[in-house]
Amino acid sequence: MKLHSLRARIRWTIIGLLATVLLPLGMLSYQRTIAEVDELSDGRLAQSARTLEALIGHDSFALGSPEHAPIDVPAFAADPKNTPRNARTYESEVGYQVVDRQGNLRISTSNLLGMPAIEAPDRTFKDVAFGGYRWRVFTLRKASGELIRTAERYDSRDEIAYALWIQHGLPLFIGIPLLAILVGWGVQRNLRPLDVLADKLFMRKPGSHALLTLENAPSELQPVLDALNEQIARLEEALERERRFSADVAHELRTPLASTMINLESAMHARDATASESALISATECLASLARRTEQLLALARLEGAPGRQPLNRVDLVAVTGAVIDEMVAVIVTSGVELSLAPLPDTLIVQGDEAALRALLRNLLENAMRHVPAGGHVQFALSQTRYEAVIDVVDDGPGIPAERRSQVFDRFHRESSSRGDGYGLGLSIVKRAAQMHGANIQLLDSPLGRGLHVRVGIPLPDDSQA
Amino acid sequence: MHILLIEDDPLLGKAVERALTQLTYTVTWLRDGREAVAAVNDRMVDLILLDLGLPNKDGFDVLLELRQRRIRTPVIVMTARDGLEARVRGLDAGADDYLVKPFHLDELAARIRSTARRAQGLSDNRIEVGALSLDMTTAEVSFRGAPVELTPREFALLQTLMERAGRVVRRAQLESSLYGWDSDVGTNALDVLVHGLRRKLSHDTIKTVRGFGYTIPLEPQ
């Protein structure tokens, strides 16, 4: 049987264990009782035989003459009412016989009359079947030649043993079901916190930041509670990120979408071809912006979706830089901004995720290019310090005042002087990618006099630290 | 009609400015919320189109500050936030209407008309004063039952005067409404425009209040 309830499992385990221990104990106790009663009764038979021996050896004791029939001693009290009540159960069926030197039966209790003579050595017990019963017979031989037998019926012995055992064993049998009920109650009571916890979890509202708590929580449940709270917190955080992300997506995509729609409709309503064409050109720009933001959002979604620790490979930053510059050729050529690269090292190996590093470099460069007016400059350099690979992007654009530098990483943020196009989005991609690599980002004053200097330091793998 | 567009996104700002100009509105485009509050505080404007989510000053704050300064200019809010909560908050903060991006130009135009109409206490898009009749939706004007061809500027001037028929409209307000704030308008540009309009209608349709402005009287001529 498969038990699905913890309560039933605990209850049946306890009851099972109790039964396993108590039943053999009961059996043992039964056997011990029988053996004890046997020994006790044997002792009594021997004692009675000796008492008889003492009596018949006394001078004043007349054995009567051998010609006469043996003295018949009633086996039981003639009047049961006079027998003390407490003695009834244990007054067993016993009998005595005395045989004289010549072998004549001189005294016998009536229940032993007609018992065949038993030849047994002195002071020995013998089991005899007689009169439909099994008897235990003790034989005592006097030195003068008389023979004394004392006997007891086995069934009356067993009755005593049985009665004794019932007295002691019965509570055990009544006790087991009673224990089962009590154990059930105890288990139920002690597992209450589980029910309370289940209720609390069930009633919990999504989005609630309240911690799960239990009054007097058992120490075994506390780790479960802690783990649950941590999981819930993580889940809520993920949900919150998700909500923020979709809000950002809405903002980042709906705005260029609105511009595109308005431009296209202006083109349709335009009075002349020039106005119509100019509106169409704007619509194309808006679509390009929409496409770019879509790409950025996808990149961000991929980065955000990536678990915090994922396997990092050896990536050559110089190669990644080359690939990014290739991708950006069109932007670089049409921007009217002069991009200059400091001489690159041959290789610069970091532990990283190539796609994330590519997104990082691309967005760093794009942000700089887009925030510098035509005719401006952007300088890019890769270098290596003792512990870090360093990426420097310097521009002579409008820059960001020192007091606002900490805010620019917010996805919604857009500097008022910017040419739009998801400044915040680009920098949050940079930030997320940097986080994945344990890298730090510094926003510094540009050495070109005006503008911004972004420096990203990516820790080097241990084996390539200089 | 002079519309102040407060929009930080260069592409959307340009698109809306172009589209509204095409629809004969005068548009001033500001990118910064702080700048906008200061500007509206000491100059005239007929309607404000406000984007929520501006740099430096959140659109909500701009709206609240405008209303705190008792500036009653009608405001239409444009936003990418479509949640019920955001809409209710926007309207409660004093917005007259709410547009969720992306929107159609036709809807934007209709909402501008309806908001302006409500601000003038009108119930439909037709204004009739004496023998003059003007339809804001179709941009048609008729005088004594006959249609009159007007240039966009003439139409805008006539609309402004008819909306405020019976009241004197100041020169400064008319100039702001027709040319915006920064355009370099010659001192007599307005007079030339009024002259042209009088020629197409009748000389006494528009009355001059010397040193102050112009008015279209409510009394039938």
Interface residues (C-beta under 8 A of the other chain):
Chain A: A247 A250 H251 E252 R254 T255 P256 L257 A258 S259 T260 M261 I262 N263 E265 S266 H269 A270 R271 A275 S278 A279 S282 A283 E285 C286 S289 F412 H413 R414 E415 S416 R419 G420
Chain B: D8 D9 P10 L11 L12 K14 A15 V16 R18 A19 Q22 L23 R31 D32 G53 P55 N56 M78 A80 R81 D82 V100 K101 P102 F103 H104 L105 D106 L108
